[in-house]
């Protein structure tokens, strides 16, 4: 069963091959193809990763490398917003399957235009940023998530192991996945049905 510390690796829902840890200059991805005799021209991106993403997204390796090269800055932006720990930031996720369609969606409860203007002034790819209005802040989602984890853990261990819980930032809600025989129990435990959705799992979690 996924552990809480792994929830955001999954969201991230998406973020396979799209996570970074250090910012790199945007100029490194400006050339469309490597010059003759040069094998690879984007040192901050592994060629293997670019080729795997290219196959998955049906784009060229250079397009995939462009997307991957943006991810350190996106990761830093997310870390910066999460660290604010305020009641306005509501989530960040990446959409799109090519450099042209890739967007960084950032959700806020209030002052959406002002928040976006501040982010664009300091983000190396301001054209990627798009704002989304949200009902609940990231801090509120985290609190609901922890409350739901505690409720799950109050059940018998054999049942708790069959329940998965995640934060769905694009939907601005908590999702609980459980087998059919536990749905009624969980629905009765949910305090806020508008923020916490109970969904029948298609496949049960494996025991630890």
DABEL-V732779 format. One record per residue. N is the residue number from 1. RES is the residue in one small letter. NEAR is the number of other C-alpha atoms within 8 Angstrom. D_CENTER is the distance of its C-alpha to the mean C-alpha in Angstrom with 1 decimal. Layout:
N;RES;NEAR;D_CENTER
N;RES;NEAR;D_CENTER
//
This chain:
1;x;10;18.9
2;x;6;15.3
3;x;6;15.8
4;x;6;14.0
5;x;5;13.2
6;x;8;11.3
7;x;12;9.1
8;x;7;6.1
9;x;10;7.2
10;x;10;7.1
11;x;10;3.7
12;x;9;2.3
13;x;7;5.6
14;x;9;5.0
15;x;11;5.9
16;x;8;9.5
17;x;7;11.9
18;x;8;9.6
19;x;11;9.4
20;x;11;12.4
21;x;8;14.6
22;x;7;17.4
23;x;8;18.2
24;x;10;20.6
25;x;5;22.9
26;x;9;22.1
27;x;5;25.6
28;x;9;24.9
29;x;10;23.4
30;x;6;26.2
31;x;6;28.5
32;x;6;28.0
33;x;5;29.8
34;x;9;31.2
35;x;5;34.9
36;x;4;37.5
37;x;4;37.9
38;x;7;34.5
39;x;5;32.1
40;x;7;28.8
41;x;7;28.1
42;x;9;24.6
43;x;6;25.1
44;x;6;21.6
45;x;10;20.2
46;x;8;21.5
47;x;9;23.4
48;x;6;22.5
49;x;9;18.7
50;x;14;19.5
51;x;11;21.9
52;x;8;19.6
53;x;11;16.9
54;x;13;19.9
55;x;9;21.2
56;x;6;18.1
57;x;8;17.6
58;x;6;21.3
59;x;9;21.5
60;x;9;23.6
61;x;11;22.8
62;x;9;23.3
63;x;11;20.8
64;x;15;18.2
65;x;13;19.3
66;x;10;18.8
67;x;12;15.1
68;x;12;14.7
69;x;12;16.9
70;x;11;14.7
71;x;11;11.7
72;x;13;13.7
73;x;14;14.1
74;x;11;10.5
75;x;11;9.8
76;x;12;13.0
77;x;9;12.2
78;x;9;9.2
79;x;8;11.7
80;x;8;14.4
81;x;9;13.0
82;x;9;12.1
83;x;6;15.6
84;x;6;17.3
85;x;8;17.1
86;x;7;18.7
87;x;10;18.9
88;x;9;17.5
89;x;15;14.0
90;x;16;11.9
91;x;12;8.2
92;x;11;6.3
93;x;12;4.5
94;x;10;6.7
95;x;9;9.5
96;x;9;12.9
97;x;7;14.7
98;x;11;17.0
99;x;10;17.6
100;x;5;19.4
101;x;8;16.8
102;x;12;13.6
103;x;10;12.3
104;x;12;10.0
105;x;12;9.8
106;x;13;10.6
107;x;13;12.0
108;x;16;15.2
109;x;14;17.9
110;x;6;20.8
111;x;7;22.1
112;x;12;19.5
113;x;7;21.7
114;x;7;22.8
115;x;9;19.4
116;x;11;18.3
117;x;8;21.7
118;x;8;21.2
119;x;9;17.9
120;x;12;19.4
121;x;7;22.5
122;x;7;20.7
123;x;9;17.9
124;x;7;19.3
125;x;8;17.8
126;x;10;18.6
127;x;5;19.0
128;x;8;15.4
129;x;12;14.5
130;x;9;14.7
131;x;11;15.0
132;x;9;14.4
133;x;9;16.7
134;x;10;15.6
135;x;6;17.9
136;x;9;16.3
137;x;15;15.0
138;x;12;12.2
139;x;11;15.3
140;x;9;16.7
141;x;13;13.7
142;x;9;13.9
143;x;8;17.7
144;x;9;17.5
145;x;12;15.4
146;x;8;18.0
147;x;8;20.8
148;x;10;19.7
149;x;9;19.5
150;x;8;23.0
151;x;9;24.3
152;x;9;23.3
153;x;9;24.9
154;x;7;28.0
155;x;8;28.6
156;x;7;30.7
157;x;7;28.9
158;x;6;29.5
159;x;9;27.7
160;x;11;24.8
161;x;12;24.0
162;x;13;23.5
163;x;14;20.8
164;x;11;17.0
165;x;11;14.9
166;x;10;11.2
167;x;12;9.4
168;x;10;8.4
169;x;10;7.2
170;x;7;8.5
171;x;5;11.6
172;x;14;11.9
173;x;12;13.3
174;x;14;13.7
175;x;12;14.4
176;x;12;17.2
177;x;11;18.2
178;x;14;21.9
179;x;13;25.0
180;x;7;27.4
181;x;5;29.9
182;x;9;27.6
183;x;12;26.2
184;x;7;29.2
185;x;7;29.0
186;x;9;25.3
187;x;8;25.9
188;x;6;28.8
189;x;7;26.8
190;x;9;24.1
191;x;4;25.2
192;x;6;23.1
193;x;7;22.8
194;x;6;21.1
195;x;8;18.1
196;x;11;18.1
197;x;10;18.5
198;x;11;20.4
199;x;9;19.9
200;x;9;22.2
201;x;9;20.8
202;x;5;22.0
203;x;5;22.2
204;x;9;22.9
205;x;9;21.3
206;x;7;23.5
207;x;6;25.4
208;x;4;24.5
//
